[in-house]
Amino acid sequence: MSVLGGIWNFDGRPVDREWLAKLSMEMARHGPDGEYFYIDGPIGIVYRPFHTTGESRLEQQPWISPKGNVIVWDGRLDNADDIRLSLDVSTTLRSEAALAVLIFERWGASGLERLRGDFALSIWQPREQKLLLARDCFAVRPLFYHLTKDHVFWCSDLTRLVLQRGAKWTLDDSYIAGYLVSSPEAHETPYREIRGVGPACWVEITAERVRTNHFWRLDPSKRKDHCVTDTDYEEMFRRLFRQSVRRRLRSDECVLAQLSGGMDSSSIVCVADDLLNEEPGLAPRLDTITHYDASEPTGDERDWAKYVEARRGRAGHHLNTAELASYRAPGPDYFVPIPGGTKGVLRMQQEYNRIAAAAPEFCFRGSAATSLRAAFPIRFLSWRTCSSWDAGCDSSTR
């Protein structure tokens, strides 16, 4: 997961280059593979990549289109070949960011529904003086923004927005209610003044107004294929499930999969193994990590994970969650922008450092934060990502 951010001063005041450089430095743990800037008067954009595929290493961002539009893209495009055909562009155009902005220029914001995969993006349109923010249909990649009368500041790292100097925030009751019941809406944050871009949504910002809309909505009546028998549904599920795992398995670095021993994670790991046997070039290696709590009557997931490990022929990494009970209070050098992120952070970081030392071929980077994905930006396979929208909304099934 790469990280992006930017600021636009509506009054024309030039961007503070030192501020932008500091923002880049503060985001370095999430994007350790370099820093790249676009600065033009009142607008400044920073992009810090975290490379996990060969294609991502060829990206040059921010990418400026022939029309002058500037895109920054954090994502994985799964239907790049189809996009090239629809745009009638050369197969030598490998940049996923370039394909995304060309789709936007051809069909507008509604054209983003053609993109299959997880993504968050920003597109600056200097001629129209407009900024577009958008996220994929399940809002897998984060993207937030803070709008004032003087400027808009957007970033995929919520912490950077919250820790703005001199800013004051108001707790969002709706977010708190959602957090206590199950989970908040994707466009909400604990702070009323900071919003997230919603799933399958775009946000268009100008100096005068803000517009938001969906570029895709679930409409069961528009499904192209309706199975006749249960067997047909089972076969379609297997096909889509394998497709979804395969897309997220593609990496030029080793992949770490969470394994609880339940049906979800066990299915992902077993299917991923089958795919790697069929296509060894998808990823160099797949390993697993199992969280367990032996103090709970049904909390020792190792009892179930061991069967998958036996099928794989090797044990995975095991993390005792009973040892994650300590909390670290937020301070000047440690801040968590959402609830629930302080539990066991230090212990978690120590464990992942141990795994990295034992298996140096894995790409373990970053430091502790609010979740495994945010704290350790390595390749993860999980049920949440593998059940994402593109598995059920492929170009052949939408």
N, C-alpha and C positions, 0 to 999 in steps of 0.2 A: 504494500500500500504506500504509494507516494503521497506527498503532501503539497498543497498549493495555497496561496494566499495573495491578497492584493488590497489596494486602497485607491479610491477615486475621490479627489477633492472637488466638490461641485463648484466652488468659487474660482477655480482655475489656479489656485495656489500650487506651486510645484511640490512634488512629493519629496519628503525628507529622505534622502538617500541613506543616511546613517540609520534612521528608523527602520527602513526596509532591510538593510543589511543585518540589523539586530534581530528582526523578525525571522530572517532566514537562519541565523545561528541558533535561535531558540527552537526551530523546527528540525534541527539537524538529526536528532535521534530517530525521527520518523522517516527522514529522507537522507540517508547517509551517503548516497552515491553522487554527490555534487550539488551545486546550486546554480540557478540560471535566472536572469532578470529581464524584464521588459519595463523600461521607464520612458515615458513621453509626457513631459509637463506635469499635469495634475494626476496622472495615473501611474501606478507602479505595481508590478506583478512579480511574484517570486515562485519558482518551482523547484522542489527538491525531490529527485527520484529515488525510489527503492526498486532496483532492477531484480526481476525474478524470471524473465524470459529473454531469449535472444532478441526478440522483436523490440522489447522495451529498451534494450541497450542501444538500438539504432535511432531511437526517438531524439528529436531536437526540439525542445520546448523552452519557452513559449514558441509556438509555431505560427507564423504569419502567412495567411493565405494570399493568393494573387490579388484579391480584392482589398487586402489590408486588414482583415479581421484577425484578431489575436486569440488563439485558444490555448488553454492549459487543461490537460486531461489526466486524470488519475483513473485508470480503468483497464479493463480487459475486453477486447472486442473479439467476439467469437464467430462472427459472420463477415469477416473482412473481405473474403472473396466475393460474396454476394453484393457487398457494398460497392466494390470496384466495378462489378458488372452493371449495377444500377446507375452508377455515375459515368460509366464508359471511360474509365481512366486506366492508365497503364498498370499492369501487375507489378511493375517496379516501384510503385508508390506504396511503401511498407508502413508508413507512419499511421498509427491508429488515430492520433490527434488530428492529422490532416484529413483523414476520411470523415471524421466526425464533423469538422467544421465545414467541409464541402457538402455534406448532407444538409447541414443547417442552411447553407447559402442556397441550395437548390430548392428545398421544401419548407424552409422556415423551422420554427421551434417544433411544430407538429411532426416534422420529419425525423425527430429524434427517436420516435417509436420504431424506426427501422433498425436501430442499433441493438444487437443482442449481446448481453454481458453486463457486468457490474461496472458502474462508472460514476464519477462526479466530474463536472467540467465548468469552466467559466469561459465565456467568449466576449471579448471587448470589441465593440464596433465603433471605430473612431469617427467614421463619416457620419453615422447616425447619432453618435454620442449616447450609446446604449450599452448596458452590461447585461449579459444573460448568464444565469446560473441554472444548472440542471443536475438531476440525479436519476439513477436507474430505477426500475419499477419496484424494487424491494428496498431501496435506499440503503444498500449494502455499504457503499462508500460514503463517508461523512462529508457534509458541506454546510457551513453556517455563515450567517451574515449579521452585521450590526449596522443599522441605518440611522443616521442623524440628519439634521437639516443641512449640515455642512459637508458630510462625506458618507461613503459606505465602505466598510471594512469587511472583507469576506475571507474565510479560511477553513480548511478541513480539519484544523486542530482547534477544538473548542477552548482549550486552555489559553491560547494566545488571545482570543477575543475577551475572555473573562478578566484577564490580568492587565488590561489596558490601563495605563496610568491615568488617574483622576476619574475613572468611570465609576458610576454608581448604578447598582442593579436592584431590581424589584423581583422578589420571588414570585414565580408563576404558580398560582393555585391549581390550575388545570394540570400542569406537569406533575405536581406533588400528588394530586388525586390519582392520576394515571399510574404513577410509580407505586403507590400503596395498593392499588387494586390489582394491577398486572404489569403493564408497561405503558409509558407515555406515548403519545402520538409522535411520529417520526419528525414532524416539523416543529415540535416543542423542545425547549430547553428549560432548565430550572430558572431561567431569567427571562422576564417578559420582553426585555429590549433586544434579546438575541434570538433569532429564529433559525430554524433549519430548513433547508429545501426539502419539500415533501417527496414521497415516492412517486415516480413517474411524473414529476412536476418540473416546470421551468418558472423562473422568477426573472422578470425583465425590469431593470432599474434604470431610470433616467434622473436627471436633476430635479424634475418636476413631479414624478409619480413612480409608483411601483405596481406592476401587474404580475399576477401569477395564475397559472392554469395547468391542467394535465395534458401531457402529450400522448397518454395512453390510459385507458380504463378497461377493467375486466368486463367483458360482455359475453357470457356463456352462449348467447344465441348466435354468435358469429363463429363458433367453432366449425372448422371445416371437416373434421372427421368425428363421427359418432360410432362407437363400437357397438356391435350387435350382441356379442356374448361376453360373459365374464372372462373367458380365455383371451378374447381380443383385447380387453382392457388390461389384463395382466401382461400381455406381450407388449402393448404400447407403453405401459409403465416401465417395464424392464428396458426398453429401448431408450426412453427419455431419461431414465435414471442413469444408465451407463453414459449417455451423452453428457449429462450434467457433471458427473464425476470426472469424466475425461477432460472436459473443458477446464476444470479447476485443478486438475493434476498436471497440466502442461507447465513445465518449468525447467530451467537449466540449472536449478539448484535443488537440493534434497527437500522433501516435503515431510512435514510432521502432521500426523492425523490424531485427533482426539479419539480415544477408544474407551468407552464405558462398559462395554460388554452387552449393552442393549441392542435391540434390533437395528436402530438407526445407524449408530456409529459402526457396528459390526458389518452391516451391509456395505457401507461406504468403503471400509478398509478392504473387505474381501473383493469387491468389484474393482477397486483401485489396483489390487494385486493382480487380478486377472488381466486388466488393461495393460499393466506394465509387462506382464509376460507376453502379451500379444504385440505390444509396441514399446520396446525397451527405451526408445528415444524420448518418450513423453517426459520422464524425469529421471535423474540419476538414481534416486533411492526413495523409498517410503518407510518412515518409522512411525511409531505410535507412542502416545503418552496417556496413562491412565491415572485419574485422580481417585483416591479412595479414602475412606475413614473407617478403620477397623473397630473404633469404639462404638459405632452405630450397628444395631442388629442386622440391617440390610445395606450397610454403607460400604462394604468391602467389594468394590467393583472388580477387584482382581480375580474373584471367584468365577466371574463370567468372562472377563477379558482373556483369561488363560487359554480358553478354547480357541479363540481367534489367533492368539499368539502361537498355539500349537499348530494350527493350520498353516501359519506363515513360516514356521520353522525357526522363530527367534522371539525372544522376549522383548517387550517394549520398555519404555521408561515409566516409573511409577512415582506418583507424588502424593504424600500423605497429607490430606487436607485438614486433618485434626491438628496439625502443627501450624495451621494458618490462622489461628485464633487471635493473634496479637494485632493491635491496631497502631498505626503511626499517625500522630496528629499532624494535620497540615501546618506548614510553616513557610518561611521565606524561600527555602530551597526545595519545597515539596508541596504540590497543590494538585487536588483532584477536582475537576469542575462539575462532576455529577455524583449523586449519592452512591454509596456502596463500594467505592474504589479504594478504601484505606485498609481493608482487611487482608492481612497476610502479604502485603506487597513486598516487604523485604525478604521474607522466606521464599516467595515465589521467584523473585529475582535470583536469589542464591541457587535455587534448584535448577533454573534454566542455565545459569552460568556453569553449573556442574555438568549438565548434559552437553553444553557446548564444548567444555574441556574434554569430555569423554569421546565426543564425536565431532571433531573439528571440521569435518567435511560439510556439516550443516551450516547454513547461513543464519546464525543467531546474532541479532543486533538490537540495539535499543536498550531502554531501561524501564523501570516499573512505571505503570500508569493505571488507567482505570479498567483495563481488560487485557486479556492475553493478546488480542489483535492489536490493541493500541500500545501495549507495553513492549511486546516482542514482535516486531513486524517481520515474522517469518511466514513461510507458506503453511497455511492451515487448511485442513479439510474438516468440515463439520456439517451436521445435518442442516443447519440454517443456511449455509452457503450452497449446499448441493441440492436443496429443495427450492432454490430461488426461481424467479419467474421464467427465466429463459428455458428451463427444462420443460415447462408446460406450455410455453408460448413460442416455440420454434417456428421458423418461417413455414414449415410444413404443417403446423397444427394450429396456427392462429387463425 
